[in-house]
Amino acid sequence: MLNSRKRKIRWTFVLFFTPVALWLLLLLILPHFELLRMSFVASEYAGKSGVTLENYFGFFKEIIYWRTFVRTAVFSVLVTCIVLAISLPLAFYVTKIAGVKIQGFLMVLILLPFWVSELIRVYGWMILLRESGVIGHFMIALGLWKEPVEMLYNDVVMVMGLVYTTLLFMVVPIIGVMESLDDSLIEAAYDLGAKKLTIWKEIIIPYCMPGIMSGSIIVFMIVLGSYLTPKLMGGKSSLWFTEQIYNQFILYFNWNQGSAFGFLLLLLSSVIIWIALRMTGQKLSDVVK
Amino acid sequence: MQIDLSVRNVVKTFGDFAAVDDVTFDVETGKFFSILGPSGCGKTTLLRMVAGFYEPTSGSIQIRGKEVAGVEPNKRPVNMVFQHLALFPMMNVADNIAFGLRRRGERGSELNQKVEAILENVGLPGFGNKKINQLSGGQKQRVALARCLILNPVVLLLDEPLGALDLKLREHMKVELKKLQQQVGTTFVYITHDQSEAMVMSDRVAVMREGKFEQVDIPQNIYTHPASSFVAQFVGDNNQFIGRLQKDEKGQFFVVTEDQNRYQIHPPKNLSESNKVEMYIRPQAMMINPDEKWSQLNRIRVEVKSVLFDAANSRLIVTPQHSHKELIVALPQNRQFDHIKVKDWIEIGWDPATAICFSESGIKAYAEL
């Protein structure tokens, strides 16, 4: 009796676990092992063979790769910080200041843009910002500009686009934590003599830290690995490291070099997240909760 | 005597609703002042106005003679112990307590000494490094008090801080809190819906209903000389009789109740013959089978409906002849009345002096009664 029950539980477990395991194994683990193997093999396309570290050395030899890599990292951190700076007051307004009725409406407003694909949203920005775009026409019609100005294809616009596309992934986890923050904690701090800035620094941000960290990790990963927005809005002068990987795979057919770049990017994101967790004293297990 | 807190004609309205309606009172230095009222009577609103979280719609609040209108909560010399204490969960006990002094720019070993001293004062020596979630309910209470007292506020405001504790601990904390207040000498303003808390701890009690103070007095007077029908019902148990006032040829006053019983009373103030009145008699004032020689007593024969044994607070529920009215009679646990059983007929009597009359208000302290 007991035995058969045990077996039953195991079967349901197997039933649910198998698809997940297959998914991870076939689509994530196996390809990564293959890519890892390739990254240590010399490119056949260049007419070489055998195990080598040349693909990794190649990255350090060519200055353009280096620059793109650092640029991508710096901009990803920058975008994450900007998204955080916008999300904190936004989440505070939605959870603490707006009334219960407006709260749901505001959440829909935040979610709504994400029902449209990233590509469409980026093109939306391009229609607004390009030389012959809506804003340009408007400014000339008002007489504020003498001639059309090209606002696209620079770093500022690219950062703005990345902030816009990732905002939701920061706001939602922070709202989740902030909702459980008892208003009387804020009032108590205020009553004990704290100024508004101190309340943010000492009470709200430490309380929301798990939400802030999980939001930051998601946003950072998305930005680091994004391709579309930097490519379309950043233009030729703003190279993103994912474009380098794309070029290696598709343009130069150098899968070995591309794999090496892919693993370097993975290493980069892991190191930066590890540093961030250490700096804020958070544990990964708390953050993913 | 110096006045620490002076509230003059304070009104607070939310839309059409007046949460606090023309309240005036003074609290002297070092006193324990309680505001007692049912939930929704406006007592929390009043307290939050003193703390600075709300601005009064009209009227003035002065703390040690200084008008505080427009002064933000972080600049007022008052501190508040919140209903759910609002201890900061991300800090340890010492950091919670030091929070206020750090805001004033205090640092270093002097601050640590002060924190340790106040922890000692509230009976938690060496608890500085504990986390908030490691503390019991009573310990959290003390930390919340210490966090405010370390700032030496002119007035400490307490918003039903004992509400979350279980009964036994609450009884204990009541006495502790009173002792602590006497020891530190800070002026306390305490709000509660629990009359026992208000009675035990306070020097003065204000009874509040629908945004107004019904009576402000020492606890004994609130109980023995309630100023209104509401206070008579809300504070302690009471038996209510509704009837009409009568005066006989000798000038003595009687209340003739709806079931045509006639009870003598002492001449009531501000009431005249044939007024409709509410008469209140405490269960403790009702004597069971009183001695025949006390001729001045009002006496009625009643049937015992139930015996409610509750140790020192035991009571009988009785019904007079030809009536369905239920009365509560205190049942002293001195073994003298052990023979009383349900369905027994007994006589009860009370001195006319113990009855209190108000003109009929129709107010019910508890809607379900």
Interface residues (C-beta under 8 A of the other chain):
Chain A: D182 S184 L185 E187 A188 A189 Y190 D191 L192 G193 A194 K195 T198 E202 I203 P206 Y207
Chain B: A51 G52 F53 E72 P73 N74 K75 N79 M80 F82 Q83 H84 A86 L87 F88 P89 M90 F99 G100 R103 R104 R147 C148 L151
